[in-house]
Amino acid sequence: MALTKNITLKSLDGEAFEVEEAVAVKSQMIKHMIEDNCADNRVPLPNATNKILAEVIKYCKKHVDANCIDEKPSEDELTAWEADFVKVD
């Protein structure tokens, strides 16, 4: 069993979210920060509040999980989930 590397994402509000690297790099901005050596395992995100960062992580995790399970959701199912996800009250 391979060990997974964790990345800590720090929001504007100072809250730290620890996530697997595979989840973090689903965000192109975070991926580039890591690749460009702007951050190692702690990534400051001064423009993201706790609430927004939690939602970004949720979205990225959904896509990582969708690629890891044996029965992958269809493209239509994932699109429907995304459409529901972005609804804002």
N, CA, C and O atoms as a GROMACS GRO file, in nm:
protein
  356
    1MET      N    1   0.084  -0.118   0.000
    1MET     CA    2   0.000   0.000   0.000
    1MET      C    3   0.089   0.124   0.000
    1MET      O    4   0.174   0.140   0.087
    2ALA      N    5   0.068   0.211  -0.097
    2ALA     CA    6   0.148   0.333  -0.109
    2ALA      C    7   0.100   0.438  -0.010
    2ALA      O    8  -0.019   0.453   0.016
    3LEU      N    9   0.197   0.510   0.042
    3LEU     CA   10   0.162   0.621   0.131
    3LEU      C   11   0.122   0.740   0.046
    3LEU      O   12   0.181   0.767  -0.058
    4THR      N   13   0.020   0.811   0.092
    4THR     CA   14  -0.022   0.929   0.020
    4THR      C   15   0.035   1.053   0.087
    4THR      O   16   0.042   1.062   0.209
    5LYS      N   17   0.077   1.146   0.005
    5LYS     CA   18   0.131   1.272   0.057
    5LYS      C   19   0.014   1.366   0.085
    5LYS      O   20  -0.078   1.378   0.004
    6ASN      N   21   0.019   1.432   0.198
    6ASN     CA   22  -0.084   1.529   0.233
    6ASN      C   23  -0.032   1.671   0.212
    6ASN      O   24   0.086   1.700   0.228
    7ILE      N   25  -0.124   1.757   0.177
    7ILE     CA   26  -0.097   1.899   0.156
    7ILE      C   27  -0.190   1.976   0.251
    7ILE      O   28  -0.307   1.940   0.265
    8THR      N   29  -0.138   2.079   0.313
    8THR     CA   30  -0.220   2.164   0.399
    8THR      C   31  -0.252   2.293   0.324
    8THR      O   32  -0.162   2.366   0.281
    9LEU      N   33  -0.381   2.318   0.309
    9LEU     CA   34  -0.428   2.439   0.243
    9LEU      C   35  -0.474   2.536   0.351
    9LEU      O   36  -0.556   2.500   0.436
   10LYS      N   37  -0.424   2.657   0.348
   10LYS     CA   38  -0.458   2.755   0.452
   10LYS      C   39  -0.541   2.867   0.391
   10LYS      O   40  -0.499   2.933   0.296
   11SER      N   41  -0.660   2.887   0.447
   11SER     CA   42  -0.754   2.985   0.394
   11SER      C   43  -0.722   3.127   0.441
   11SER      O   44  -0.636   3.148   0.526
   12LEU      N   45  -0.792   3.222   0.383
   12LEU     CA   46  -0.785   3.363   0.421
   12LEU      C   47  -0.811   3.380   0.571
   12LEU      O   48  -0.748   3.463   0.636
   13ASP      N   49  -0.904   3.301   0.624
   13ASP     CA   50  -0.943   3.309   0.764
   13ASP      C   51  -0.845   3.240   0.858
   13ASP      O   52  -0.863   3.242   0.979
   14GLY      N   53  -0.740   3.179   0.801
   14GLY     CA   54  -0.639   3.113   0.883
   14GLY      C   55  -0.666   2.967   0.912
   14GLY      O   56  -0.586   2.903   0.980
   15GLU      N   57  -0.776   2.914   0.863
   15GLU     CA   58  -0.807   2.773   0.888
   15GLU      C   59  -0.724   2.686   0.795
   15GLU      O   60  -0.707   2.716   0.677
   16ALA      N   61  -0.672   2.576   0.850
   16ALA     CA   62  -0.591   2.483   0.773
   16ALA      C   63  -0.674   2.359   0.739
   16ALA      O   64  -0.740   2.301   0.825
   17PHE      N   65  -0.669   2.321   0.612
   17PHE     CA   66  -0.738   2.202   0.563
   17PHE      C   67  -0.631   2.105   0.514
   17PHE      O   68  -0.555   2.137   0.423
   18GLU      N   69  -0.625   1.986   0.572
   18GLU     CA   70  -0.529   1.887   0.527
   18GLU      C   71  -0.598   1.793   0.429
   18GLU      O   72  -0.699   1.730   0.462
   19VAL      N   73  -0.542   1.784   0.309
   19VAL     CA   74  -0.601   1.700   0.204
   19VAL      C   75  -0.490   1.619   0.137
   19VAL      O   76  -0.372   1.654   0.145
   20GLU      N   77  -0.530   1.511   0.071
   20GLU     CA   78  -0.434   1.433  -0.005
   20GLU      C   79  -0.386   1.517  -0.123
   20GLU      O   80  -0.460   1.598  -0.178
   21GLU      N   81  -0.261   1.497  -0.160
   21GLU     CA   82  -0.204   1.572  -0.272
   21GLU      C   83  -0.286   1.554  -0.399
   21GLU      O   84  -0.303   1.649  -0.476
   22ALA      N   85  -0.337   1.434  -0.424
   22ALA     CA   86  -0.418   1.407  -0.544
   22ALA      C   87  -0.540   1.497  -0.549
   22ALA      O   88  -0.583   1.538  -0.656
   23VAL      N   89  -0.597   1.527  -0.432
   23VAL     CA   90  -0.713   1.616  -0.425
   23VAL      C   91  -0.668   1.760  -0.450
   23VAL      O   92  -0.730   1.832  -0.528
   24ALA      N   93  -0.562   1.802  -0.384
   24ALA     CA   94  -0.514   1.940  -0.396
   24ALA      C   95  -0.478   1.976  -0.540
   24ALA      O   96  -0.509   2.086  -0.585
   25VAL      N   97  -0.413   1.885  -0.611
   25VAL     CA   98  -0.365   1.918  -0.746
   25VAL      C   99  -0.475   1.913  -0.852
   25VAL      O  100  -0.448   1.939  -0.969
   26LYS      N  101  -0.597   1.879  -0.814
   26LYS     CA  102  -0.710   1.892  -0.906
   26LYS      C  103  -0.734   2.040  -0.935
   26LYS      O  104  -0.790   2.076  -1.038
   27SER      N  105  -0.693   2.126  -0.842
   27SER     CA  106  -0.697   2.270  -0.864
   27SER      C  107  -0.570   2.308  -0.940
   27SER      O  108  -0.459   2.288  -0.889
   28GLN      N  109  -0.585   2.360  -1.060
   28GLN     CA  110  -0.469   2.396  -1.141
   28GLN      C  111  -0.382   2.501  -1.072
   28GLN      O  112  -0.260   2.497  -1.083
   29MET      N  113  -0.444   2.595  -1.002
   29MET     CA  114  -0.367   2.698  -0.933
   29MET      C  115  -0.277   2.636  -0.826
   29MET      O  116  -0.159   2.668  -0.818
   30ILE      N  117  -0.333   2.546  -0.746
   30ILE     CA  118  -0.254   2.481  -0.641
   30ILE      C  119  -0.148   2.392  -0.704
   30ILE      O  120  -0.034   2.389  -0.658
   31LYS      N  121  -0.185   2.321  -0.808
   31LYS     CA  122  -0.089   2.233  -0.878
   31LYS      C  123   0.031   2.314  -0.926
   31LYS      O  124   0.145   2.272  -0.907
   32HIS      N  125   0.006   2.430  -0.988
   32HIS     CA  126   0.115   2.513  -1.038
   32HIS      C  127   0.199   2.570  -0.925
   32HIS      O  128   0.321   2.580  -0.938
   33MET      N  129   0.137   2.606  -0.814
   33MET     CA  130   0.213   2.656  -0.699
   33MET      C  131   0.310   2.550  -0.649
   33MET      O  132   0.424   2.580  -0.615
   34ILE      N  133   0.264   2.425  -0.645
   34ILE     CA  134   0.350   2.315  -0.598
   34ILE      C  135   0.459   2.288  -0.701
   34ILE      O  136   0.576   2.273  -0.665
   35GLU      N  137   0.422   2.280  -0.829
   35GLU     CA  138   0.520   2.253  -0.936
   35GLU      C  139   0.625   2.362  -0.947
   35GLU      O  140   0.741   2.333  -0.977
   36ASP      N  141   0.586   2.487  -0.923
   36ASP     CA  142   0.679   2.600  -0.934
   36ASP      C  143   0.756   2.625  -0.805
   36ASP      O  144   0.825   2.726  -0.791
   37ASN      N  145   0.744   2.532  -0.711
   37ASN     CA  146   0.812   2.542  -0.581
   37ASN      C  147   0.773   2.666  -0.503
   37ASN      O  148   0.851   2.716  -0.422
   38CYS      N  149   0.652   2.716  -0.527
   38CYS     CA  150   0.601   2.829  -0.449
   38CYS      C  151   0.548   2.779  -0.315
   38CYS      O  152   0.528   2.857  -0.221
   39ALA      N  153   0.524   2.650  -0.307
   39ALA     CA  154   0.472   2.590  -0.185
   39ALA      C  155   0.514   2.444  -0.185
   39ALA      O  156   0.528   2.382  -0.291
   40ASP      N  157   0.534   2.389  -0.067
   40ASP     CA  158   0.566   2.247  -0.060
   40ASP      C  159   0.444   2.173  -0.009
   40ASP      O  160   0.357   2.133  -0.087
   41ASN      N  161   0.436   2.153   0.121
   41ASN     CA  162   0.319   2.084   0.175
   41ASN      C  163   0.223   2.178   0.246
   41ASN      O  164   0.122   2.134   0.301
   42ARG      N  165   0.253   2.309   0.247
   42ARG     CA  166   0.163   2.411   0.304
   42ARG      C  167   0.139   2.516   0.197
   42ARG      O  168   0.232   2.583   0.151
   43VAL      N  169   0.013   2.530   0.158
   43VAL     CA  170  -0.021   2.622   0.050
   43VAL      C  171  -0.112   2.731   0.106
   43VAL      O  172  -0.227   2.703   0.141
   44PRO      N  173  -0.064   2.855   0.114
   44PRO     CA  174  -0.149   2.965   0.159
   44PRO      C  175  -0.241   3.010   0.046
   44PRO      O  176  -0.196   3.031  -0.067
   45LEU      N  177  -0.367   3.025   0.077
   45LEU     CA  178  -0.466   3.071  -0.022
   45LEU      C  179  -0.536   3.195   0.034
   45LEU      O  180  -0.649   3.185   0.083
   46PRO      N  181  -0.470   3.310   0.027
   46PRO     CA  182  -0.520   3.431   0.092
   46PRO      C  183  -0.647   3.489   0.032
   46PRO      O  184  -0.704   3.583   0.088
   47ASN      N  185  -0.693   3.437  -0.080
   47ASN     CA  186  -0.816   3.488  -0.141
   47ASN      C  187  -0.934   3.395  -0.122
   47ASN      O  188  -1.043   3.422  -0.173
   48ALA      N  189  -0.915   3.285  -0.050
   48ALA     CA  190  -1.022   3.187  -0.031
   48ALA      C  191  -1.064   3.182   0.116
   48ALA      O  192  -0.982   3.155   0.204
   49THR      N  193  -1.192   3.209   0.141
   49THR     CA  194  -1.244   3.198   0.277
   49THR      C  195  -1.258   3.051   0.314
   49THR      O  196  -1.249   2.964   0.227
   50ASN      N  197  -1.281   3.024   0.442
   50ASN     CA  198  -1.302   2.886   0.488
   50ASN      C  199  -1.412   2.819   0.409
   50ASN      O  200  -1.397   2.706   0.362
   51LYS      N  201  -1.524   2.889   0.394
   51LYS     CA  202  -1.641   2.832   0.327
   51LYS      C  203  -1.611   2.798   0.181
   51LYS      O  204  -1.644   2.689   0.135
   52ILE      N  205  -1.549   2.890   0.111
   52ILE     CA  206  -1.517   2.867  -0.031
   52ILE      C  207  -1.414   2.756  -0.045
   52ILE      O  208  -1.429   2.669  -0.131
   53LEU      N  209  -1.311   2.757   0.037
   53LEU     CA  210  -1.208   2.654   0.028
   53LEU      C  211  -1.265   2.516   0.058
   53LEU      O  212  -1.228   2.418  -0.007
   54ALA      N  213  -1.354   2.507   0.154
   54ALA     CA  214  -1.419   2.379   0.185
   54ALA      C  215  -1.496   2.328   0.064
   54ALA      O  216  -1.496   2.208   0.036
   55GLU      N  217  -1.563   2.417  -0.009
   55GLU     CA  218  -1.638   2.377  -0.128
   55GLU      C  219  -1.544   2.336  -0.242
   55GLU      O  220  -1.573   2.240  -0.313
   56VAL      N  221  -1.434   2.407  -0.258
   56VAL     CA  222  -1.336   2.370  -0.360
   56VAL      C  223  -1.281   2.230  -0.332
   56VAL      O  224  -1.268   2.148  -0.423
   57ILE      N  225  -1.249   2.204  -0.206
   57ILE     CA  226  -1.198   2.073  -0.167
   57ILE      C  227  -1.302   1.965  -0.194
   57ILE      O  228  -1.269   1.858  -0.245
   58LYS      N  229  -1.426   1.993  -0.160
   58LYS     CA  230  -1.535   1.898  -0.185
   58LYS      C  231  -1.544   1.864  -0.334
   58LYS      O  232  -1.557   1.747  -0.370
   59TYR      N  233  -1.537   1.965  -0.418
   59TYR     CA  234  -1.544   1.946  -0.563
   59TYR      C  235  -1.426   1.862  -0.613
   59TYR      O  236  -1.444   1.766  -0.688
   60CYS      N  237  -1.306   1.897  -0.570
   60CYS     CA  238  -1.186   1.824  -0.613
   60CYS      C  239  -1.190   1.679  -0.566
   60CYS      O  240  -1.154   1.588  -0.640
   61LYS      N  241  -1.233   1.659  -0.442
   61LYS     CA  242  -1.240   1.523  -0.386
   61LYS      C  243  -1.340   1.439  -0.464
   61LYS      O  244  -1.314   1.321  -0.489
   62LYS      N  245  -1.452   1.496  -0.503
   62LYS     CA  246  -1.552   1.423  -0.582
   62LYS      C  247  -1.490   1.371  -0.711
   62LYS      O  248  -1.515   1.258  -0.751
   63HIS      N  249  -1.411   1.454  -0.776
   63HIS     CA  250  -1.350   1.414  -0.902
   63HIS      C  251  -1.238   1.312  -0.882
   63HIS      O  252  -1.222   1.223  -0.966
   64VAL      N  253  -1.163   1.321  -0.775
   64VAL     CA  254  -1.062   1.219  -0.746
   64VAL      C  255  -1.130   1.087  -0.716
   64VAL      O  256  -1.090   0.983  -0.768
   65ASP      N  257  -1.232   1.091  -0.632
   65ASP     CA  258  -1.305   0.969  -0.597
   65ASP      C  259  -1.370   0.905  -0.719
   65ASP      O  260  -1.374   0.783  -0.730
   66ALA      N  261  -1.421   0.986  -0.809
   66ALA     CA  262  -1.487   0.934  -0.930
   66ALA      C  263  -1.388   0.857  -1.017
   66ALA      O  264  -1.427   0.764  -1.087
   67ASN      N  265  -1.262   0.895  -1.013
   67ASN     CA  266  -1.160   0.826  -1.092
   67ASN      C  267  -1.104   0.703  -1.022
   67ASN      O  268  -1.036   0.622  -1.086
   68CYS      N  269  -1.130   0.687  -0.893
   68CYS     CA  270  -1.070   0.578  -0.816
   68CYS      C  271  -1.163   0.459  -0.795
   68CYS      O  272  -1.116   0.349  -0.765
   69ILE      N  273  -1.291   0.478  -0.809
   69ILE     CA  274  -1.383   0.369  -0.779
   69ILE      C  275  -1.397   0.276  -0.898
   69ILE      O  276  -1.377   0.316  -1.013
   70ASP      N  277  -1.432   0.150  -0.869
   70ASP     CA  278  -1.445   0.049  -0.974
   70ASP      C  279  -1.556   0.084  -1.072
   70ASP      O  280  -1.538   0.075  -1.194
   71GLU      N  281  -1.671   0.124  -1.019
   71GLU     CA  282  -1.782   0.162  -1.106
   71GLU      C  283  -1.787   0.314  -1.113
   71GLU      O  284  -1.851   0.380  -1.032
   72LYS      N  285  -1.720   0.367  -1.211
   72LYS     CA  286  -1.713   0.512  -1.227
   72LYS      C  287  -1.850   0.566  -1.266
   72LYS      O  288  -1.923   0.504  -1.343
   73PRO      N  289  -1.884   0.684  -1.212
   73PRO     CA  290  -2.011   0.745  -1.254
   73PRO      C  291  -2.002   0.783  -1.402
   73PRO      O  292  -1.894   0.814  -1.453
   74SER      N  293  -2.115   0.779  -1.468
   74SER     CA  294  -2.116   0.819  -1.609
   74SER      C  295  -2.090   0.969  -1.618
   74SER      O  296  -2.101   1.042  -1.520
   75GLU      N  297  -2.055   1.012  -1.736
   75GLU     CA  298  -2.031   1.155  -1.758
   75GLU      C  299  -2.156   1.236  -1.726
   75GLU      O  300  -2.148   1.346  -1.672
   76ASP      N  301  -2.273   1.180  -1.760
   76ASP     CA  302  -2.400   1.248  -1.731
   76ASP      C  303  -2.423   1.261  -1.581
   76ASP      O  304  -2.472   1.364  -1.534
   77GLU      N  305  -2.389   1.155  -1.506
   77GLU     CA  306  -2.407   1.160  -1.360
   77GLU      C  307  -2.316   1.265  -1.298
   77GLU      O  308  -2.358   1.341  -1.211
   78LEU      N  309  -2.192   1.270  -1.345
   78LEU     CA  310  -2.098   1.368  -1.292
   78LEU      C  311  -2.140   1.510  -1.331
   78LEU      O  312  -2.129   1.602  -1.250
   79THR      N  313  -2.188   1.527  -1.452
   79THR     CA  314  -2.236   1.658  -1.496
   79THR      C  315  -2.357   1.702  -1.414
   79THR      O  316  -2.368   1.819  -1.377
   80ALA      N  317  -2.447   1.608  -1.385
   80ALA     CA  318  -2.565   1.640  -1.303
   80ALA      C  319  -2.520   1.679  -1.162
   80ALA      O  320  -2.574   1.773  -1.104
   81TRP      N  321  -2.422   1.606  -1.107
   81TRP     CA  322  -2.370   1.639  -0.973
   81TRP      C  323  -2.310   1.779  -0.975
   81TRP      O  324  -2.334   1.858  -0.884
   82GLU      N  325  -2.232   1.810  -1.078
   82GLU     CA  326  -2.170   1.942  -1.089
   82GLU      C  327  -2.275   2.053  -1.100
   82GLU      O  328  -2.262   2.158  -1.037
   83ALA      N  329  -2.379   2.029  -1.179
   83ALA     CA  330  -2.485   2.129  -1.195
   83ALA      C  331  -2.553   2.157  -1.061
   83ALA      O  332  -2.583   2.272  -1.028
   84ASP      N  333  -2.577   2.052  -0.985
   84ASP     CA  334  -2.638   2.068  -0.854
   84ASP      C  335  -2.542   2.136  -0.757
   84ASP      O  336  -2.582   2.218  -0.674
   85PHE      N  337  -2.414   2.102  -0.767
   85PHE     CA  338  -2.311   2.156  -0.679
   85PHE      C  339  -2.299   2.308  -0.691
   85PHE      O  340  -2.281   2.377  -0.591
   86VAL      N  341  -2.308   2.359  -0.812
   86VAL     CA  342  -2.286   2.503  -0.833
   86VAL      C  343  -2.409   2.589  -0.809
   86VAL      O  344  -2.402   2.711  -0.820
   87LYS      N  345  -2.520   2.528  -0.777
   87LYS     CA  346  -2.640   2.607  -0.745
   87LYS      C  347  -2.614   2.686  -0.618
   87LYS      O  348  -2.571   2.631  -0.516
   88VAL      N  349  -2.640   2.814  -0.625
   88VAL     CA  350  -2.617   2.902  -0.510
   88VAL      C  351  -2.751   2.960  -0.468
   88VAL      O  352  -2.827   3.012  -0.550
   89ASP      N  353  -2.778   2.952  -0.339
   89ASP     CA  354  -2.903   3.008  -0.286
   89ASP      C  355  -2.893   3.157  -0.270
   89ASP      O  356  -2.989   3.222  -0.228
   0.00000   0.00000   0.00000
